[in-house]
């Protein structure tokens, strides 16, 4: 896994990553500011359609929040731990974290690019197009998540544990331990069906 340099000067929106080509392919510029998707609260629409639009906006905005969390882990935990941990320790705990960032960055970019007057008809198409890119990375991470948690508890050096504890004291992560963030990919992937179902329930045939 390559070390990542992440700058939080503008929150979790400025990405400075050595894997420039991969980010470009995922739809990002080397330095790319990503705002939250706009939402027009004054839209005139039938109640059911408005609820549907709100559900789609929830999907897109929570996707950005999730990516922010993934990047925050890089900034607060991964980068500092690179100074004290072995490659094996990093791989056993973070698994394929960078792959998750890439595939969700691509999904978010696709969703965000459709966030215009016609986007409410195309979200399903975006998911169908991107689902394969999510499948392999999330299968790998979720199947290894339990082992990653065990590695964090029992399979790393005392120096690693001390550094992780130091990192967890950061107010940027609400003084939450790394283990809390390792649960987020599983939580996110299982939330997609709920978000999609909510959109579909307010979608006309």
C-alpha positions, 0 to 999 in steps of 0.5 A: 500500500502506498503512503498517502499524503492528505491535507485537511486544510479544507476539511476532507475535500483536498486530496493529495495522493501519490496515485495520481493516475488512479485518481484521475481515472476515478474522476478526480483531479490531483487537487480536487475540491468536492462540494456537497451536492446542491439542493433546491428547497424551493423546487415545485413538485408533487409531494411524492416526487419531492420525497423522491428527490430528497431521498436521492439527495440523501444518497448523494450527500451521505456518499460524500460524508462517507468518503470524507470518513474514509479520507479522515482515516488516512489523515488521522490514522494511516499516515501517522501509523506509516512511521511506526508500522510494518507493511504487514501490519498496515495491510492486516488492519487497513486491508484495501482501504485505498481501493475503497476510496477509489471505487467510492470516489468514482461512484460519488463523481458519477452520482454528483455529475448527474445531480441536475434536473434530469438526475432523478431519472438516472441514479439507477443507471449509475448504480448499475454501471458502477456496481461491479467496481464496488463488488470486488473491493467490498467483498475483499474488505468485508470478508477480512474485516473481522480479521482486521479487528483482531489484528488491531487488538492482538496482531500488532506491536505495542508501538502500533497500539500506542500510536493508534491510541495517540491518533484516536485522541484527535478531535478530528475523529471525535476521539473515536478509535480506529476500530470504529471507522473499520466498521464503516465500510460494512455499514455503508455497503449494507445501507445502499439497499435501504437508500435505493428502496426508499427512492424506489418507493416514491418512484412511479412505474 
